Amino acid sequence: MNEQQSPRSATVARRTRETDVHVALVLDGTGQAKTSTGIGFFDHMLELFARHGLFDLEVECRGDLHIDDHHSVEDVGITLGQAFAQALGDKRGIARYGEATVPMDEALCRAVVDLSGRAYFVYRLRVRRQTVGNFSVEMGEHFWRSFAHEARCNLHIDLLRGRNAHHALEACFKAAARAFRRAVEPDPRVHGVPSTKGVL
């Protein structure tokens, strides 16, 4: 890791009338995760994201789950995206782009990311099942949209095939993790910011 990029970590808190979220992130970690959102499947997905991205991640969210999971999932996405942006700093010496295609049994998902400094999001994941545990399947899209907006990245997630909602979402989070892992990696051949503009 280049000295200009150290330390690549961030701690972000977000409190509203609906949620109280705390996120601690280390980009150059070992994949350790400690998550507590009150949404079991969502915790599982966040742990997968940390493990396959080799990020150290702590997420704690106390939200209005007596209503539904919307506010908690959205606000974790916002807070984690903010933490990514802060941890990346000025993005000197990074690869910038990342891509990964990951299978999970019958499901196959592709994620492509550009840490461009401009938020854009495309999501193509359709399954028939509406919930997995107490996690609303539609909130997968909302999480990644919130994340991409706050991380200011271009993120494309496509389910290439798959029927089982659990498998599809798991492949999605693993693919995104590995794409982000590649994008944030220091590249010894890159000097300065990887853009002809000189800033990302």
MDAnalysis code that builds the backbone (N, CA, C; Angstrom):
import MDAnalysis as mda
import numpy as np

u = mda.Universe.empty(600, n_residues=200, atom_resindex=np.repeat(np.arange(200), 3), trajectory=True)
u.add_TopologyAttr("name", ["N", "CA", "C"] * 200)
u.add_TopologyAttr("resid", np.arange(1, 201))
u.add_TopologyAttr("resname", ["MET", "ASN", "GLU", "GLN", "GLN", "SER", "PRO", "ARG", "SER", "ALA", "THR", "VAL", "ALA", "ARG", "ARG", "THR", "ARG", "GLU", "THR", "ASP", "VAL", "HIS", "VAL", "ALA", "LEU", "VAL", "LEU", "ASP", "GLY", "THR", "GLY", "GLN", "ALA", "LYS", "THR", "SER", "THR", "GLY", "ILE", "GLY", "PHE", "PHE", "ASP", "HIS", "MET", "LEU", "GLU", "LEU", "PHE", "ALA", "ARG", "HIS", "GLY", "LEU", "PHE", "ASP", "LEU", "GLU", "VAL", "GLU", "CYS", "ARG", "GLY", "ASP", "LEU", "HIS", "ILE", "ASP", "ASP", "HIS", "HIS", "SER", "VAL", "GLU", "ASP", "VAL", "GLY", "ILE", "THR", "LEU", "GLY", "GLN", "ALA", "PHE", "ALA", "GLN", "ALA", "LEU", "GLY", "ASP", "LYS", "ARG", "GLY", "ILE", "ALA", "ARG", "TYR", "GLY", "GLU", "ALA", "THR", "VAL", "PRO", "MET", "ASP", "GLU", "ALA", "LEU", "CYS", "ARG", "ALA", "VAL", "VAL", "ASP", "LEU", "SER", "GLY", "ARG", "ALA", "TYR", "PHE", "VAL", "TYR", "ARG", "LEU", "ARG", "VAL", "ARG", "ARG", "GLN", "THR", "VAL", "GLY", "ASN", "PHE", "SER", "VAL", "GLU", "MET", "GLY", "GLU", "HIS", "PHE", "TRP", "ARG", "SER", "PHE", "ALA", "HIS", "GLU", "ALA", "ARG", "CYS", "ASN", "LEU", "HIS", "ILE", "ASP", "LEU", "LEU", "ARG", "GLY", "ARG", "ASN", "ALA", "HIS", "HIS", "ALA", "LEU", "GLU", "ALA", "CYS", "PHE", "LYS", "ALA", "ALA", "ALA", "ARG", "ALA", "PHE", "ARG", "ARG", "ALA", "VAL", "GLU", "PRO", "ASP", "PRO", "ARG", "VAL", "HIS", "GLY", "VAL", "PRO", "SER", "THR", "LYS", "GLY", "VAL", "LEU"])
u.atoms.positions = np.array([
    [0.842, -1.191, 0.000],
    [0.000, 0.000, 0.000],
    [0.878, 1.243, 0.000],
    [0.550, 2.221, -0.848],
    [1.293, 3.456, -0.894],
    [1.095, 4.240, 0.392],
    [2.117, 4.954, 0.810],
    [2.030, 5.713, 2.051],
    [0.927, 6.754, 2.007],
    [0.666, 7.307, 0.806],
    [-0.364, 8.326, 0.673],
    [-1.744, 7.780, 1.027],
    [-1.925, 6.460, 0.953],
    [-3.232, 5.862, 1.152],
    [-3.457, 5.404, 2.591],
    [-2.444, 5.482, 3.422],
    [-2.538, 4.959, 4.772],
    [-2.891, 6.062, 5.761],
    [-3.823, 5.791, 6.679],
    [-4.579, 4.550, 6.821],
    [-5.841, 4.568, 5.956],
    [-6.192, 3.418, 5.435],
    [-7.401, 3.326, 4.614],
    [-8.523, 2.740, 5.476],
    [-9.036, 3.580, 6.329],
    [-10.082, 3.152, 7.247],
    [-10.987, 4.335, 7.536],
    [-12.166, 4.029, 8.051],
    [-13.114, 5.092, 8.386],
    [-14.114, 4.569, 9.403],
    [-14.584, 5.485, 10.217],
    [-15.671, 5.202, 11.153],
    [-16.739, 6.259, 10.939],
    [-17.971, 5.821, 10.695],
    [-19.057, 6.740, 10.385],
    [-20.279, 6.373, 11.220],
    [-20.927, 7.372, 11.747],
    [-22.167, 7.167, 12.492],
    [-23.278, 7.986, 11.836],
    [-24.475, 7.438, 11.858],
    [-25.645, 8.119, 11.294],
    [-26.832, 7.868, 12.227],
    [-27.432, 8.939, 12.687],
    [-28.579, 8.799, 13.589],
    [-29.739, 9.623, 13.061],
    [-30.882, 8.972, 12.930],
    [-32.110, 9.644, 12.523],
    [-33.214, 9.223, 13.495],
    [-34.417, 9.674, 13.241],
    [-35.543, 9.235, 14.066],
    [-35.901, 7.779, 13.802],
    [-35.365, 7.229, 12.723],
    [-35.700, 5.870, 12.315],
    [-34.614, 4.851, 12.643],
    [-33.344, 5.281, 12.607],
    [-32.237, 4.357, 12.830],
    [-31.087, 5.024, 13.567],
    [-30.253, 4.189, 14.153],
    [-28.989, 4.608, 14.747],
    [-27.940, 3.622, 14.235],
    [-27.072, 4.100, 13.337],
    [-26.134, 3.215, 12.632],
    [-24.700, 3.610, 12.949],
    [-23.866, 2.606, 13.176],
    [-22.423, 2.806, 13.375],
    [-21.687, 1.825, 12.469],
    [-20.761, 2.346, 11.663],
    [-19.967, 1.512, 10.761],
    [-18.489, 1.823, 10.954],
    [-17.680, 0.783, 11.098],
    [-16.219, 0.909, 11.114],
    [-15.670, 0.015, 10.012],
    [-14.809, 0.569, 9.163],
    [-14.328, -0.141, 7.972],
    [-12.818, -0.003, 7.833],
    [-12.158, -1.110, 7.528],
    [-10.740, -1.122, 7.159],
    [-10.645, -1.785, 5.798],
    [-10.190, -1.054, 4.796],
    [-10.126, -1.620, 3.447],
    [-9.078, -2.714, 3.333],
    [-7.951, -2.545, 3.999],
    [-6.853, -3.509, 3.891],
    [-6.884, -4.445, 5.091],
    [-7.973, -5.171, 5.197],
    [-8.166, -6.049, 6.343],
    [-7.957, -7.509, 5.993],
    [-8.599, -8.375, 6.776],
    [-8.480, -9.816, 6.571],
    [-9.844, -10.487, 6.422],
    [-10.903, -9.675, 6.334],
    [-12.230, -10.231, 6.136],
    [-12.996, -10.487, 7.413],
    [-12.577, -9.861, 8.505],
    [-13.272, -10.032, 9.780],
    [-14.512, -9.142, 9.811],
    [-15.598, -9.666, 10.363],
    [-16.839, -8.889, 10.408],
    [-17.561, -9.110, 11.723],
    [-18.173, -8.035, 12.180],
    [-19.052, -8.093, 13.349],
    [-20.261, -7.245, 13.002],
    [-21.396, -7.896, 12.814],
    [-22.586, -7.175, 12.359],
    [-23.771, -7.451, 13.270],
    [-24.563, -6.418, 13.494],
    [-25.766, -6.544, 14.310],
    [-26.788, -5.530, 13.810],
    [-27.695, -5.992, 12.948],
    [-28.711, -5.102, 12.386],
    [-30.122, -5.503, 12.799],
    [-30.261, -6.664, 13.411],
    [-31.585, -7.168, 13.722],
    [-32.244, -7.880, 12.558],
    [-31.533, -7.955, 11.430],
    [-32.040, -8.628, 10.223],
    [-31.046, -9.732, 9.889],
    [-31.383, -10.955, 10.266],
    [-30.424, -12.048, 10.193],
    [-29.806, -12.257, 8.826],
    [-30.608, -12.298, 7.784],
    [-30.076, -12.524, 6.442],
    [-29.185, -11.368, 5.997],
    [-29.560, -10.143, 6.357],
    [-28.760, -8.970, 6.011],
    [-27.400, -9.031, 6.705],
    [-27.377, -9.427, 7.976],
    [-26.104, -9.612, 8.675],
    [-25.230, -10.614, 7.929],
    [-25.841, -11.694, 7.476],
    [-25.118, -12.727, 6.726],
    [-24.507, -12.148, 5.451],
    [-25.267, -11.326, 4.728],
    [-24.773, -10.728, 3.493],
    [-23.621, -9.756, 3.765],
    [-23.725, -8.973, 4.816],
    [-22.652, -8.045, 5.173],
    [-21.381, -8.795, 5.566],
    [-21.547, -9.911, 6.268],
    [-20.395, -10.730, 6.633],
    [-19.738, -11.333, 5.396],
    [-20.556, -11.769, 4.425],
    [-20.009, -12.265, 3.159],
    [-19.242, -11.175, 2.427],
    [-19.797, -9.978, 2.430],
    [-19.153, -8.849, 1.763],
    [-17.776, -8.583, 2.368],
    [-17.695, -8.601, 3.687],
    [-16.410, -8.385, 4.349],
    [-15.427, -9.516, 4.041],
    [-15.890, -10.755, 4.157],
    [-14.995, -11.897, 3.972],
    [-14.425, -11.959, 2.563],
    [-15.274, -11.762, 1.560],
    [-14.811, -11.907, 0.182],
    [-14.135, -10.646, -0.350],
    [-14.366, -9.513, 0.313],
    [-13.655, -8.300, -0.063],
    [-12.365, -8.115, 0.711],
    [-12.149, -8.964, 1.731],
    [-11.024, -8.829, 2.661],
    [-11.040, -7.469, 3.352],
    [-12.264, -7.028, 3.681],
    [-12.443, -5.804, 4.454],
    [-12.740, -6.187, 5.905],
    [-12.202, -5.445, 6.847],
    [-12.620, -5.599, 8.236],
    [-13.794, -4.656, 8.448],
    [-14.884, -5.187, 8.970],
    [-16.120, -4.423, 8.996],
    [-16.882, -4.639, 10.294],
    [-17.303, -3.540, 10.879],
    [-18.213, -3.582, 12.018],
    [-19.443, -2.757, 11.661],
    [-20.613, -3.349, 11.830],
    [-21.866, -2.659, 11.555],
    [-22.813, -2.907, 12.716],
    [-23.300, -1.829, 13.268],
    [-24.334, -1.929, 14.295],
    [-25.468, -0.997, 13.903],
    [-26.673, -1.531, 13.868],
    [-27.836, -0.730, 13.503],
    [-28.995, -1.063, 14.430],
    [-29.532, -0.027, 15.034],
    [-30.772, -0.159, 15.791],
    [-31.821, 0.642, 15.045],
    [-32.802, -0.080, 14.474],
    [-33.786, 0.583, 13.624],
    [-35.208, 0.215, 13.983],
    [-36.131, 0.835, 13.277],
    [-37.560, 0.648, 13.539],
    [-38.090, -0.603, 12.825],
    [-37.564, -1.755, 13.239],
    [-37.947, -3.010, 12.600],
    [-39.386, -3.401, 12.900],
    [-40.015, -2.734, 13.848],
    [-41.438, -2.995, 14.085],
    [-42.287, -2.491, 12.911],
    [-41.690, -1.605, 12.091],
    [-42.367, -1.149, 10.861],
    [-42.014, -2.104, 9.718],
    [-40.751, -2.108, 9.322],
    [-40.215, -3.087, 8.371],
    [-38.709, -2.914, 8.318],
    [-38.070, -3.534, 7.327],
    [-36.609, -3.503, 7.251],
    [-36.063, -2.368, 6.384],
    [-36.947, -1.583, 5.787],
    [-36.535, -0.587, 4.799],
    [-35.525, 0.424, 5.361],
    [-35.877, 1.094, 6.452],
    [-35.021, 2.160, 6.967],
    [-33.664, 1.630, 7.413],
    [-33.661, 0.453, 8.035],
    [-32.388, -0.102, 8.514],
    [-31.460, -0.447, 7.363],
    [-31.979, -1.136, 6.346],
    [-31.144, -1.534, 5.209],
    [-30.646, -0.304, 4.453],
    [-31.534, 0.648, 4.220],
    [-31.150, 1.861, 3.503],
    [-30.070, 2.636, 4.252],
    [-30.253, 2.815, 5.549],
    [-29.310, 3.631, 6.302],
    [-27.965, 2.947, 6.497],
    [-27.956, 1.620, 6.559],
    [-26.672, 0.912, 6.566],
    [-25.972, 1.113, 5.226],
    [-26.718, 1.045, 4.113],
    [-26.123, 1.289, 2.803],
    [-25.531, 2.684, 2.697],
    [-26.258, 3.675, 3.187],
    [-25.765, 5.053, 3.175],
    [-24.492, 5.182, 3.996],
    [-24.512, 4.645, 5.199],
    [-23.385, 4.802, 6.116],
    [-22.163, 4.033, 5.635],
    [-22.366, 2.819, 5.121],
    [-21.241, 2.047, 4.605],
    [-20.651, 2.703, 3.361],
    [-21.492, 3.258, 2.506],
    [-20.995, 3.981, 1.336],
    [-20.159, 5.186, 1.727],
    [-20.601, 5.919, 2.740],
    [-19.837, 7.059, 3.241],
    [-18.493, 6.610, 3.807],
    [-18.494, 5.481, 4.505],
    [-17.247, 4.961, 5.057],
    [-16.271, 4.575, 3.951],
    [-16.774, 3.960, 2.875],
    [-15.913, 3.615, 1.743],
    [-15.285, 4.870, 1.145],
    [-16.102, 5.893, 0.920],
    [-15.591, 7.128, 0.330],
    [-14.511, 7.738, 1.208],
    [-14.733, 7.767, 2.511],
    [-13.749, 8.340, 3.422],
    [-12.466, 7.510, 3.456],
    [-12.610, 6.190, 3.509],
    [-11.438, 5.319, 3.592],
    [-10.575, 5.404, 2.337],
    [-11.206, 5.632, 1.182],
    [-10.465, 5.721, -0.076],
    [-9.676, 7.013, -0.203],
    [-10.103, 8.043, 0.491],
    [-9.397, 9.322, 0.411],
    [-9.374, 9.866, -1.005],
    [-8.187, 10.287, -1.475],
    [-8.100, 10.874, -2.820],
    [-7.886, 9.819, -3.907],
    [-7.840, 8.545, -3.520],
    [-7.773, 7.407, -4.444],
    [-6.459, 7.313, -5.211],
    [-5.422, 7.887, -4.680],
    [-4.112, 7.777, -5.334],
    [-3.638, 6.323, -5.347],
    [-3.152, 5.895, -6.498],
    [-2.503, 4.598, -6.613],
    [-3.405, 3.388, -6.644],
    [-4.725, 3.579, -6.732],
    [-5.615, 2.409, -6.741],
    [-5.866, 1.910, -8.159],
    [-6.383, 0.686, -8.253],
    [-6.703, 0.124, -9.561],
    [-7.895, 0.836, -10.196],
    [-8.822, 1.300, -9.378],
    [-10.022, 2.041, -9.750],
    [-11.148, 1.156, -10.268],
    [-10.876, 0.238, -11.176],
    [-11.907, -0.625, -11.744],
    [-11.827, -2.025, -11.131],
    [-12.980, -2.663, -11.008],
    [-13.003, -4.041, -10.544],
    [-14.183, -4.779, -11.149],
    [-13.991, -6.071, -11.382],
    [-15.064, -6.899, -11.946],
    [-14.944, -8.289, -11.371],
    [-16.105, -8.906, -11.112],
    [-16.106, -10.287, -10.644],
    [-17.412, -10.957, -11.047],
    [-17.312, -12.218, -11.413],
    [-18.480, -13.043, -11.692],
    [-18.422, -14.240, -10.758],
    [-19.484, -14.415, -9.986],
    [-19.474, -15.420, -8.916],
    [-20.689, -16.340, -9.027],
    [-20.471, -17.660, -8.953],
    [-21.599, -18.597, -8.945],
    [-22.012, -18.943, -7.515],
    [-23.261, -19.267, -7.342],
    [-23.772, -19.855, -6.104],
    [-24.811, -20.880, -6.524],
    [-24.374, -22.121, -6.611],
    [-25.217, -23.187, -7.150],
    [-25.750, -22.777, -8.533],
    [-27.062, -22.680, -8.709],
    [-27.624, -22.368, -10.038],
    [-27.530, -20.893, -10.386],
    [-27.228, -20.055, -9.402],
    [-27.173, -18.604, -9.618],
    [-25.780, -18.172, -10.080],
    [-25.748, -17.192, -10.962],
    [-24.491, -16.631, -11.445],
    [-24.668, -15.118, -11.522],
    [-23.811, -14.383, -10.826],
    [-23.952, -12.928, -10.771],
    [-22.646, -12.244, -11.134],
    [-22.779, -11.135, -11.851],
    [-21.621, -10.328, -12.253],
    [-21.747, -8.938, -11.633],
    [-20.648, -8.441, -11.068],
    [-20.596, -7.084, -10.535],
    [-19.401, -6.366, -11.150],
    [-19.615, -5.135, -11.576],
    [-18.560, -4.311, -12.171],
    [-18.598, -2.952, -11.504],
    [-17.434, -2.453, -11.087],
    [-17.383, -1.179, -10.371],
    [-16.303, -0.272, -10.947],
    [-16.597, 1.010, -10.969],
    [-15.632, 2.063, -11.298],
    [-15.707, 3.086, -10.176],
    [-14.619, 3.264, -9.465],
    [-14.568, 4.233, -8.373],
    [-14.312, 5.622, -8.970],
    [-15.266, 6.065, -9.737],
    [-15.119, 7.228, -10.610],
    [-15.347, 8.566, -9.921],
    [-15.946, 8.545, -8.732],
    [-16.338, 9.795, -8.100],
    [-17.698, 10.275, -8.560],
    [-18.334, 9.494, -9.455],
    [-19.666, 9.824, -9.955],
    [-20.589, 8.640, -9.687],
    [-21.711, 8.916, -9.062],
    [-22.639, 7.842, -8.709],
    [-23.499, 7.448, -9.908],
    [-23.491, 6.167, -10.213],
    [-24.401, 5.609, -11.217],
    [-24.626, 4.160, -10.843],
    [-25.843, 3.683, -11.022],
    [-26.176, 2.354, -10.530],
    [-27.118, 1.639, -11.486],
    [-26.766, 0.396, -11.809],
    [-27.613, -0.463, -12.631],
    [-27.742, -1.802, -11.916],
    [-28.970, -2.288, -11.801],
    [-29.232, -3.513, -11.048],
    [-30.230, -4.364, -11.810],
    [-29.833, -5.584, -12.131],
    [-30.716, -6.502, -12.839],
    [-30.745, -7.816, -12.077],
    [-31.658, -7.906, -11.140],
    [-31.808, -9.122, -10.353],
    [-33.292, -9.341, -10.100],
    [-33.843, -10.365, -10.710],
    [-35.266, -10.646, -10.588],
    [-35.466, -12.094, -10.145],
    [-36.129, -12.260, -9.029],
    [-36.516, -13.587, -8.556],
    [-37.958, -13.505, -8.065],
    [-38.622, -14.643, -7.946],
    [-40.033, -14.643, -7.583],
    [-40.260, -14.462, -6.089],
    [-39.361, -14.954, -5.289],
    [-39.538, -14.904, -3.838],
    [-39.418, -13.470, -3.323],
    [-40.253, -13.092, -2.398],
    [-40.296, -11.709, -1.910],
    [-39.429, -11.469, -0.679],
    [-39.235, -12.502, 0.131],
    [-38.441, -12.348, 1.354],
    [-37.525, -13.545, 1.539],
    [-36.412, -13.303, 2.228],
    [-35.522, -14.363, 2.708],
    [-35.360, -14.110, 4.196],
    [-35.924, -14.972, 5.022],
    [-35.972, -14.689, 6.448],
    [-36.791, -13.432, 6.671],
    [-36.212, -12.465, 7.407],
    [-36.904, -11.183, 7.611],
    [-36.305, -10.073, 6.754],
    [-35.692, -10.476, 5.630],
    [-35.089, -9.528, 4.685],
    [-35.935, -9.480, 3.425],
    [-36.373, -8.288, 3.032],
    [-37.146, -8.118, 1.799],
    [-36.196, -8.148, 0.606],
    [-36.452, -9.044, -0.348],
    [-35.570, -9.213, -1.501],
    [-35.370, -7.891, -2.244],
    [-36.418, -7.076, -2.351],
    [-36.305, -5.792, -3.054],
    [-35.320, -4.846, -2.381],
    [-35.022, -5.079, -1.099],
    [-34.103, -4.200, -0.390],
    [-32.652, -4.427, -0.794],
    [-32.378, -5.539, -1.486],
    [-31.035, -5.728, -2.023],
    [-30.687, -4.607, -2.985],
    [-31.609, -4.300, -3.880],
    [-31.402, -3.200, -4.828],
    [-31.275, -1.867, -4.103],
    [-32.112, -1.653, -3.110],
    [-32.100, -0.373, -2.409],
    [-30.800, -0.186, -1.633],
    [-30.292, -1.259, -1.036],
    [-29.015, -1.189, -0.326],
    [-27.892, -0.758, -1.254],
    [-27.780, -1.440, -2.403],
    [-26.672, -1.139, -3.304],
    [-26.815, 0.236, -3.951],
    [-28.057, 0.675, -4.204],
    [-28.260, 2.015, -4.740],
    [-27.800, 3.074, -3.731],
    [-28.170, 2.887, -2.480],
    [-27.765, 3.824, -1.429],
    [-26.247, 3.825, -1.263],
    [-25.668, 2.632, -1.294],
    [-24.216, 2.499, -1.167],
    [-23.497, 3.217, -2.305],
    [-23.909, 2.930, -3.546],
    [-23.243, 3.514, -4.717],
    [-23.343, 5.032, -4.715],
    [-24.485, 5.558, -4.306],
    [-24.672, 7.006, -4.270],
    [-23.698, 7.649, -3.297],
    [-23.575, 7.067, -2.106],
    [-22.715, 7.671, -1.085],
    [-21.229, 7.396, -1.324],
    [-20.917, 6.237, -1.894],
    [-19.521, 5.925, -2.215],
    [-19.076, 6.636, -3.480],
    [-20.027, 7.211, -4.206],
    [-19.773, 7.934, -5.449],
    [-19.028, 7.047, -6.453],
    [-19.674, 5.911, -6.723],
    [-19.075, 4.965, -7.661],
    [-20.103, 4.559, -8.709],
    [-19.601, 4.024, -9.803],
    [-20.426, 3.444, -10.856],
    [-20.478, 1.945, -10.586],
    [-21.680, 1.431, -10.329],
    [-21.822, 0.031, -9.944],
    [-22.896, -0.644, -10.787],
    [-22.514, -1.738, -11.437],
    [-23.451, -2.548, -12.208],
    [-23.498, -3.941, -11.587],
    [-24.699, -4.408, -11.290],
    [-24.898, -5.751, -10.751],
    [-25.935, -6.462, -11.611],
    [-25.541, -7.602, -12.180],
    [-26.430, -8.348, -13.071],
    [-26.491, -9.808, -12.647],
    [-27.688, -10.292, -12.360],
    [-27.895, -11.726, -12.168],
    [-28.015, -12.349, -13.549],
    [-27.014, -13.115, -13.934],
    [-26.986, -13.702, -15.272],
    [-27.933, -14.891, -15.375],
    [-28.055, -15.626, -14.275],
    [-29.041, -16.703, -14.201],
    [-29.249, -17.046, -12.741],
    [-30.373, -17.684, -12.467],
    [-30.639, -18.106, -11.097],
    [-32.123, -18.059, -10.782],
    [-32.550, -18.940, -9.876],
    [-33.951, -19.010, -9.490],
    [-34.145, -18.786, -7.991],
    [-33.229, -19.327, -7.200],
    [-33.358, -19.257, -5.755],
    [-32.925, -17.883, -5.248],
    [-33.806, -17.201, -4.508],
    [-33.521, -15.834, -4.069],
    [-32.316, -15.765, -3.144],
    [-32.212, -16.733, -2.240],
    [-31.058, -16.762, -1.333],
    [-29.761, -16.872, -2.135],
    [-29.723, -17.809, -3.073],
    [-28.525, -17.999, -3.892],
    [-28.211, -16.751, -4.719],
    [-29.246, -16.144, -5.300],
    [-29.048, -14.967, -6.146],
    [-28.458, -13.806, -5.346],
    [-29.021, -13.528, -4.177],
    [-28.520, -12.423, -3.358],
    [-27.115, -12.714, -2.834],
    [-26.863, -13.959, -2.464],
    [-25.530, -14.309, -1.973],
    [-24.489, -14.140, -3.073],
    [-24.811, -14.600, -4.287],
    [-23.884, -14.413, -5.405],
    [-23.658, -12.932, -5.680],
    [-24.708, -12.134, -5.535],
    [-24.629, -10.694, -5.750],
    [-23.660, -10.043, -4.765],
    [-23.803, -10.329, -3.478],
    [-22.941, -9.716, -2.466],
    [-21.500, -10.196, -2.589],
    [-21.311, -11.469, -2.926],
    [-19.953, -11.975, -3.101],
    [-19.285, -11.353, -4.325],
    [-20.031, -11.235, -5.419],
    [-19.467, -10.634, -6.633],
    [-19.113, -9.175, -6.391],
    [-20.003, -8.448, -5.725],
    [-19.717, -7.045, -5.422],
    [-18.484, -6.928, -4.533],
    [-18.373, -7.800, -3.547],
    [-17.218, -7.771, -2.645],
    [-15.917, -7.939, -3.415],
    [-15.899, -8.915, -4.304],
    [-14.665, -9.180, -5.042],
    [-14.368, -8.095, -6.075],
    [-15.405, -7.498, -6.638],
    [-15.188, -6.384, -7.564],
    [-14.608, -5.181, -6.820],
    [-15.170, -4.858, -5.661],
    [-14.643, -3.739, -4.883],
    [-13.237, -4.030, -4.370],
    [-12.992, -5.265, -3.995],
    [-11.643, -5.645, -3.544],
    [-10.610, -5.333, -4.622],
    [-10.935, -5.678, -5.866],
    [-9.997, -5.409, -6.965],
    [-9.878, -3.916, -7.246],
    [-10.979, -3.198, -7.146],
    [-10.960, -1.764, -7.461],
    [-10.157, -0.951, -6.453],
    [-10.197, -1.343, -5.190],
    [-9.498, -0.554, -4.157],
    [-8.037, -0.961, -4.009],
    [-7.635, -2.062, -4.637],
    [-6.266, -2.545, -4.470],
    [-5.251, -1.529, -5.002],
    [-4.188, -1.301, -4.258],
    [-3.111, -0.460, -4.774],
    [-2.443, -1.121, -5.976],
    [-2.174, -0.328, -6.989],
    [-1.473, -0.799, -8.181],
    [-0.128, -0.098, -8.222],
    [0.983, -0.823, -8.079],
    [2.303, -0.183, -8.023],
    [2.677, 0.575, -9.291],
    [1.971, 0.309, -10.394],
    [2.270, 1.009, -11.642],
    [1.506, 2.318, -11.774],
    [0.542, 2.531, -10.877],
    [-0.257, 3.752, -10.933],
    [0.376, 4.808, -10.027],
    [0.720, 5.941, -10.617],
    [1.265, 7.053, -9.851],
    [0.228, 8.167, -9.844],
    [-0.142, 8.583, -8.647],
    [-1.166, 9.600, -8.532],
    [-2.553, 9.013, -8.702],
    [-3.487, 9.849, -9.144],
    [-4.879, 9.435, -9.298],
    [-5.066, 8.797, -10.677],
    [-5.725, 7.624, -10.763],
    [-5.898, 6.953, -12.055],
    [-6.993, 7.579, -12.907],
    [-6.732, 8.803, -13.348],
    [-7.656, 9.509, -14.228],
    [-6.907, 10.598, -14.953],
    [-7.242, 10.824, -16.221],
    [-6.615, 11.901, -16.972],
    [-7.034, 13.264, -16.426],
    [-8.129, 13.296, -15.643],
    [-8.573, 14.547, -15.038],
    [-7.696, 14.950, -13.853],
    [-6.994, 13.971, -13.285],
    [-6.172, 14.250, -12.128],
    [-6.922, 14.222, -10.815],
    [-8.199, 13.887, -10.876],
    [-9.003, 13.811, -9.654],
    [-10.164, 12.853, -9.894],
    [-10.547, 12.146, -8.838],
    [-11.705, 11.257, -8.910],
    [-12.667, 11.623, -7.797],
])
